[in-house]
Amino acid sequence: MEQVPETATDQQRQLQMTVLMTPDTANFSGNVHGGHVLKLLDQVAYACASRYSGGYVVTGSVDQVIFRERIHVGELVTFRASVNFTGSSSMEVGVRVVAEEITTRTARHVITCYFTMVALDENEKPRKLVPLTIETADQRRRWAAAQLRRELRSEIEERSLEIRHHPEDILHDREEHP
Ligand SMILES: CC(C)(COP(=O)(O)OP(=O)(O)OC[C@H]1O[C@@H](n2cnc3c(N)ncnc32)[C@H](O)[C@@H]1OP(=O)(O)O)[C@@H](O)C(=O)NCCC(=O)NCCS
């Protein structure tokens, strides 16, 4: 059996999956069901992070997913995933989704979203990752953006807790100090 190498190559930090949207993926209106797309997004993020880290990973969080446009049954949907950033045991995986109308070959960018995947060891405890090597300008840009999103996630989590526990106080303060 081949050993998992210490550092991942470009192919190992990126992963692409293309899926045909068959009629069984439709919702009540006849377009592709959002839940089906969410499941595929999670699968792609899992496969990308697991391959990069050479072990088991779980989904820690998913940032806001915006469905910019409908995806139609019969379209070919491509998910491009990339590890943008590594922390100690977590990594950010960005996924870009493009839907293609097969007969006209017209492609539309429909979703971009970001997953935080956490590497776990055999005891299901966070496992240390080999840091991502950053060499190109594009990799530097992705790393910097991911670092800023990591900070933003912490701010959102903190603020969400405040909102959940003290919504009336927050609105009251705002009215008092507009
Ligand atoms: C994700 C999980 C392993 C983190 O465990 P934990 O005890 O909080 O671990 P730590 O505090 O040591 O954090 C480990 C890493 O995960 C990150 N992390 C933890 N919770 C996170 C969250 N909600 N979102 C994003 N990142 C998170 C931390 O920032 C840390 O990153 P770093 O090592 O790169 O600095 C744990 O919360 C878990 O098992 N959650 C359930 C995951 C799951 O089942 N997903 C599928 C849902 S059906």
PDBQT file of the ligand as one rigid body, heavy atoms in Angstrom, charges set to zero:
ROOT
HETATM    1  C1  LIG A 201     -15.986  19.858  14.823  1.00  0.00    +0.000 C 
HETATM    2  C2  LIG A 201     -15.584  19.274  16.195  1.00  0.00    +0.000 C 
HETATM    3  C3  LIG A 201     -14.766  18.013  16.006  1.00  0.00    +0.000 C 
HETATM    4  C4  LIG A 201     -14.762  20.326  16.924  1.00  0.00    +0.000 C 
HETATM    5  O1  LIG A 201     -14.491  19.832  18.216  1.00  0.00    +0.000 OA
HETATM    6  P1  LIG A 201     -13.936  20.805  19.361  1.00  0.00    +0.000 P 
HETATM    7  O2  LIG A 201     -13.894  20.046  20.599  1.00  0.00    +0.000 OA
HETATM    8  O3  LIG A 201     -14.675  22.097  19.308  1.00  0.00    +0.000 OA
HETATM    9  O4  LIG A 201     -12.475  20.998  18.888  1.00  0.00    +0.000 OA
HETATM   10  P2  LIG A 201     -11.524  22.250  19.035  1.00  0.00    +0.000 P 
HETATM   11  O5  LIG A 201     -12.111  23.313  19.916  1.00  0.00    +0.000 OA
HETATM   12  O6  LIG A 201     -10.171  21.697  19.401  1.00  0.00    +0.000 OA
HETATM   13  O7  LIG A 201     -11.475  22.826  17.557  1.00  0.00    +0.000 OA
HETATM   14  C5  LIG A 201     -10.832  22.096  16.556  1.00  0.00    +0.000 C 
HETATM   15  C6  LIG A 201     -10.841  22.934  15.303  1.00  0.00    +0.000 C 
HETATM   16  O8  LIG A 201     -12.152  22.982  14.791  1.00  0.00    +0.000 OA
HETATM   17  C7  LIG A 201     -12.543  24.319  14.592  1.00  0.00    +0.000 C 
HETATM   18  N1  LIG A 201     -13.970  24.387  14.855  1.00  0.00    +0.000 N 
HETATM   19  C8  LIG A 201     -14.603  23.903  15.930  1.00  0.00    +0.000 A 
HETATM   20  N2  LIG A 201     -15.914  24.140  15.826  1.00  0.00    +0.000 NA
HETATM   21  C9  LIG A 201     -16.112  24.788  14.652  1.00  0.00    +0.000 A 
HETATM   22  C10 LIG A 201     -17.240  25.313  13.993  1.00  0.00    +0.000 A 
HETATM   23  N3  LIG A 201     -18.460  25.222  14.494  1.00  0.00    +0.000 N 
HETATM   24  N4  LIG A 201     -17.068  25.910  12.815  1.00  0.00    +0.000 NA
HETATM   25  C11 LIG A 201     -15.854  26.021  12.280  1.00  0.00    +0.000 A 
HETATM   26  N5  LIG A 201     -14.719  25.550  12.855  1.00  0.00    +0.000 NA
HETATM   27  C12 LIG A 201     -14.863  24.941  14.040  1.00  0.00    +0.000 A 
HETATM   28  C13 LIG A 201     -11.722  25.133  15.578  1.00  0.00    +0.000 C 
HETATM   29  O9  LIG A 201     -11.589  26.473  15.142  1.00  0.00    +0.000 OA
HETATM   30  C14 LIG A 201     -10.421  24.391  15.516  1.00  0.00    +0.000 C 
HETATM   31  O10 LIG A 201      -9.709  24.796  14.361  1.00  0.00    +0.000 OA
HETATM   32  P3  LIG A 201      -8.077  24.829  14.347  1.00  0.00    +0.000 P 
HETATM   33  O11 LIG A 201      -7.606  23.525  14.944  1.00  0.00    +0.000 OA
HETATM   34  O12 LIG A 201      -7.717  24.890  12.898  1.00  0.00    +0.000 OA
HETATM   35  O13 LIG A 201      -7.655  26.029  15.117  1.00  0.00    +0.000 OA
HETATM   36  C15 LIG A 201     -16.853  18.936  17.069  1.00  0.00    +0.000 C 
HETATM   37  O14 LIG A 201     -17.555  20.125  17.351  1.00  0.00    +0.000 OA
HETATM   38  C16 LIG A 201     -17.758  17.941  16.382  1.00  0.00    +0.000 C 
HETATM   39  O15 LIG A 201     -17.499  16.755  16.376  1.00  0.00    +0.000 OA
HETATM   40  N6  LIG A 201     -18.854  18.447  15.789  1.00  0.00    +0.000 N 
HETATM   41  C17 LIG A 201     -19.764  17.587  15.047  1.00  0.00    +0.000 C 
HETATM   42  C18 LIG A 201     -19.266  17.436  13.609  1.00  0.00    +0.000 C 
HETATM   43  C19 LIG A 201     -20.230  16.635  12.783  1.00  0.00    +0.000 C 
HETATM   44  O16 LIG A 201     -20.719  15.611  13.229  1.00  0.00    +0.000 OA
HETATM   45  N7  LIG A 201     -20.507  17.110  11.566  1.00  0.00    +0.000 N 
HETATM   46  C20 LIG A 201     -21.494  16.500  10.733  1.00  0.00    +0.000 C 
HETATM   47  C21 LIG A 201     -22.828  17.054  11.106  1.00  0.00    +0.000 C 
HETATM   48  S1  LIG A 201     -24.131  15.961  10.724  1.00  0.00    +0.000 SA
ENDROOT
TORSDOF 0
